[in-house]
Amino acid sequence: MEKLVIVGTGCAGLTAAVYAARGGLNPIVLEGRQPGGQLSTTTLVENFPGFPEGIDGPELIMRMKSQAENFGARFRYAELTGFEPKAGYLSLQLDDEETLDTRTLIVASGAAARWLGLPNETKLIGHGLTSCATCDGAFYRNVPVCVVGGGDSAAEEALFLTRFASKVYLVHRRDALRASKIMTARVLEHPKIEPIWNTRVAEYLTGEDGEMRAVRLESLATGAESELAVRCVFVAIGHEPNTKPFAGKLPVDTEGYLLKTRGTATAVPGVFAAGDVSDHVYRQAIWAAGDGCAAALDAERYLTEHAEEPGGELAPIPQELVAA
C-alpha cells in the first residue's frame, strides 16, 4: 500500500512530487503518455520566476524532476487506465495491467490543447504555432499573427495579442463569434483585430528556417483559397482535460475539468487535483506549480488527520462513492 501516488509530470505533478518527497511521503509518480506535460513541447519560457534569461521548457521540467528524485520521489513510465475508490483506500489500474493501491492520490494529468489536425502540426508547436497567447505572445512583437477560434478564449487571446503584434487576424468558421456579447464587442471594436469570417486554416506555410511564415485559408462559403502572411498561429479552440480514467468516479464541471470541494480536495476523500486538469482559467506553469504544492500539503495533512499512527487505516470512503 502506497502513501501517495501522483499522476502526471508537468509543473503541477513535479512540484507535488518535490513537496511530498521532501515531506517523507515517498511518492510514486506516474509519467503517463506525455512526460513533462505541455512544457515539454515549449521552447523558451520567459515568465517562470527565477530565470531572468528564460529557460527551455524541457530543461525546466528535467530540473524539477531531478529535484524531486533527489528528495526520494520514485518515477514510473506507466499510464493510469482505471480508478476505483475502495473502503479506506484507492485502487489504480495501470496500462501494464498492474494494480496499485494507495491511501492518497494527486491527479495532475493536465489538459491537452485541441489542434486543427493539419500536417506537420506537432513539429511546428513552438515554431510559430502555439495554444497560449499569455505564454508566447511577447515573442511576436510588431509582426502579424492570427488566432483561430470564435469563443471567449479566442477573443481573449486576440485582445491580449494586440499588446504585441502589429496585426491580429481572427479566423473563424462561422459568420459571428460564439463569445459573450461584451467580449465580441471588444474584439470587433479593436483597431488591431481583423475578423476573417466563414474561413478555415487549410495549411501552415513555413519558411526556409522552418518557422511559420503564412497560412493558407479556405473560404467555407465559396471554396476560394488565399494566403495570409503571419508569423504565428494561436489555436484557441479549447482544451481537453485528461480525466478519462476518472469518468463517472470524480465529479467534473460542464467542460470536463475536475471539481474541487475545498483547497485541492475532490469529492472523493484522499483524492486531490492540481494544475490544468482542474483549471481552465489561468493555464500557466507557475499557477500549476503552486497548485501542485498545495495538493501535496493537502495530501500530507489528510494522511496525518486520518491515520492515528503510521500504517493506520484511513477513514472509509462514503459508500455512495465506492464502486460496485
Secondary structure by P-SEA (a helix, b strand, c coil): ccccccccccaaaaaaaaaaaaaccbbbbbbcccccccccccccccccccccccccaaaaaaaaaaaaaaabbbbbccccccccccccbbbbbccccbbbbbcbbbccbbbbbbccccccccccccccccccccccccccccbbbbbccccaaaaaaaaaacccccbbbbbbccccccccaaaaaaaaacccccccccccccbbbbcccccccbbbbbbccccbbbbbbbcbbbbcccccccccccccccccccccccccccccccccccccccccccccccccaaaaaaaaaaaaaaaaaaaaaacccccccccccccccccc
